[in-house]
Amino acid sequence: MSVPVRLRRLDEEDWATYRRVRLEALREAPYAFGSTLAGERDRTEAEWRRAVTSRVRFVAESGSAVVGTASGGDGESTGVAALTALTREPWLIPPLAASMALIAAGRALPLAQPRNVLGGHVVSALIGFTAVAVIGAGGWAAALAGACALAAMLVLRMSHSPAVGTAVIVGATAPSVLQFMELLVLAGIILVAFGVIGAQLEGKKYPVYWW
């Protein structure tokens, strides 16, 4: 039986947990950070406490193990971070940032068209929920969902690479189906709307096609 994943916001007293997770990440993937293991390893307790409270920080926990982290904003619980903390649902869906980047910088690409953006995320999310229903939430469900989502988008001709991340998130965390899908569809519509408005302001064409 898989162990459910829960999202928890860190506070100042979690400085040791944050220190451990941060140093492990720096050791395993130094290329992903602007700082180094050597530069952070000798921080004092006071410095780690300030680091925890300087931004809104979360950990995803499966049993007693930390399986993921996320940070954002400043030290106050505002915006989507506050909504996430309040509802314990992922109001912030990271792959959508990549979708917006595609729309803004590659509006002529097939990957950036509304069919691909909306269809790709919706299909990927549904595949993620299917994986959870079949084998339960966790790493295996996330991996299966990501692979199947990529294949499904190719078959349906709505490839959108950031949407694979949506499938992985659903497979790993098993959020509320209705709330997640509502947020996802609404966010996708907003992204496309901003793409249309931005293109009009620049005198360019977007979308190239709708469906």
C-alpha positions in Angstrom: 0.0 0.0 0.0 1.4 3.4 -0.9 2.0 6.0 1.7 0.1 9.3 1.0 2.1 12.5 0.4 1.2 15.5 2.5 2.3 19.1 2.1 3.5 21.0 5.2 4.7 24.5 5.6 8.0 24.9 7.4 8.4 27.3 10.3 11.5 28.5 12.2 11.6 25.4 14.4 12.0 23.3 11.3 15.4 24.8 10.5 17.2 21.5 11.0 14.9 19.7 8.5 15.4 22.5 6.0 19.1 22.4 6.5 19.3 18.6 5.9 17.1 18.8 2.8 18.9 21.8 1.4 22.4 20.3 1.8 21.3 17.0 0.3 19.9 18.8 -2.7 23.1 20.8 -3.1 25.1 17.6 -2.9 23.1 15.7 -5.4 22.3 18.5 -8.0 24.7 21.4 -7.5 24.0 22.5 -11.1 20.4 23.5 -10.1 21.4 26.1 -7.5 23.0 29.5 -7.5 24.9 28.6 -4.3 27.3 25.8 -3.4 27.4 23.0 -0.8 30.7 24.5 0.5 29.2 27.9 0.8 26.1 26.8 2.9 27.5 23.8 4.9 29.0 26.1 7.6 25.9 28.3 8.1 25.0 28.9 11.8 21.7 27.9 13.3 20.6 31.5 13.4 21.3 31.8 9.6 19.3 28.6 8.9 16.4 29.9 11.0 16.4 33.2 9.0 16.6 31.2 5.7 13.5 29.3 6.6 11.5 32.4 7.5 12.8 34.6 4.7 10.4 32.9 2.2 7.3 30.7 2.2 8.7 27.2 2.3 7.0 23.8 2.1 8.0 20.2 2.2 6.2 17.2 0.8 6.3 14.3 3.2 5.6 10.6 2.6 5.6 9.0 6.1 8.7 10.3 7.8 10.6 11.0 4.6 10.8 14.4 2.8 10.2 13.7 -0.9 10.1 17.2 -2.2 10.4 20.9 -1.4 9.0 24.2 -2.7 9.6 27.9 -1.9 8.1 31.1 -3.0 7.4 34.7 -2.2 8.7 36.4 0.8 8.3 35.6 4.5 4.6 36.4 4.5 1.9 33.8 3.5 0.4 35.7 0.5 -1.1 34.9 -2.8 -1.0 31.4 -4.1 1.3 30.3 -1.3 -1.4 31.3 1.3 -4.1 29.5 -0.6 -1.9 26.4 -0.8 -1.3 26.6 3.0 -5.0 27.2 3.7 -6.6 24.6 1.5 -3.7 22.0 1.3 -4.3 21.9 -2.4 -1.8 22.8 -5.1 -3.0 26.2 -6.2 0.5 26.8 -7.6 1.0 24.3 -10.5 4.7 24.8 -11.6 4.4 23.4 -15.2 2.0 26.3 -16.0 5.0 28.6 -15.7 6.7 26.8 -18.5 3.5 26.9 -20.5 3.4 30.7 -20.2 7.0 30.9 -21.3 6.1 28.9 -24.5 3.1 31.1 -25.2 5.1 34.3 -24.7 8.3 33.4 -26.5 7.2 30.7 -29.0 3.6 31.7 -29.9 3.9 30.3 -33.4 5.0 26.9 -32.2 2.4 24.0 -32.2 3.3 23.4 -28.5 2.0 26.9 -27.7 -1.4 26.7 -29.3 -4.6 26.6 -27.2 -5.3 23.0 -28.3 -2.0 21.9 -27.0 -1.8 24.0 -23.9 -5.3 23.2 -22.6 -5.6 19.7 -24.1 -2.2 18.7 -23.0 -2.6 19.7 -19.4 -6.1 18.2 -19.1 -5.2 14.9 -20.7 -2.1 14.7 -18.6 -4.0 15.4 -15.3 -6.6 12.8 -16.1 -3.9 10.2 -16.8 -2.3 11.2 -13.5 -5.6 10.6 -11.6 -6.0 7.3 -13.5 -2.5 6.1 -12.4 -3.4 7.1 -8.8 -6.6 5.1 -9.0 -4.8 2.0 -10.3 -1.7 1.9 -8.2 -2.0 4.6 -5.6 -0.1 7.9 -5.3 3.6 7.9 -5.1 6.8 7.7 -7.2 5.7 4.8 -9.3 2.4 6.5 -10.1 4.2 9.7 -11.0 6.6 7.9 -13.3 3.8 5.9 -15.0 1.6 9.0 -15.4 4.4 11.0 -16.9 5.3 8.4 -19.5 1.6 7.7 -20.4 0.8 11.4 -20.6 3.6 11.9 -23.1 2.4 9.0 -25.3 -1.2 10.1 -25.1 -0.4 13.7 -26.1 1.5 12.4 -29.2 -1.4 10.1 -30.2 -4.0 12.9 -29.7 -1.8 15.5 -31.6 -1.7 17.9 -28.7 1.9 17.6 -27.5 2.8 20.1 -24.8 5.9 19.1 -22.9 5.3 21.1 -19.7 2.0 19.1 -19.2 4.1 16.0 -18.4 4.9 17.7 -15.2 1.2 18.0 -14.4 0.8 14.3 -14.8 3.8 13.7 -12.5 2.4 16.1 -9.8 -1.0 14.4 -9.8 0.6 10.9 -9.7 2.8 11.9 -6.8 0.4 13.9 -4.6 -3.2 12.7 -5.5 -4.9 16.1 -5.1 -8.6 16.6 -5.0 -9.8 15.7 -8.5 -12.5 18.3 -8.9 -10.6 21.2 -7.3 -7.4 20.5 -9.2 -9.2 20.2 -12.6 -11.1 23.4 -12.0 -7.9 25.2 -11.1 -6.0 23.7 -14.0 -8.6 24.6 -16.7 -9.1 28.1 -15.3 -5.3 28.7 -15.3 -5.0 27.4 -18.8 -7.7 29.7 -20.1 -6.0 32.6 -18.3 -2.6 31.8 -19.9 -4.2 31.6 -23.4 -6.0 34.9 -22.8 -2.8 36.6 -21.8 -1.2 35.2 -24.9 -3.9 36.7 -27.1 -3.8 40.1 -25.4 0.0 40.2 -25.5 0.1 39.3 -29.2 -2.5 42.0 -30.1 -0.5 44.6 -28.2 2.6 43.6 -30.2 0.8 43.4 -33.5 1.4 39.7 -33.8 -0.8 36.7 -34.4 -1.8 34.3 -31.6 -3.1 31.7 -31.7 -2.1 30.4 -35.1 -5.1 28.0 -34.7 -7.5 27.3 -31.8 -8.0 23.6 -32.2 
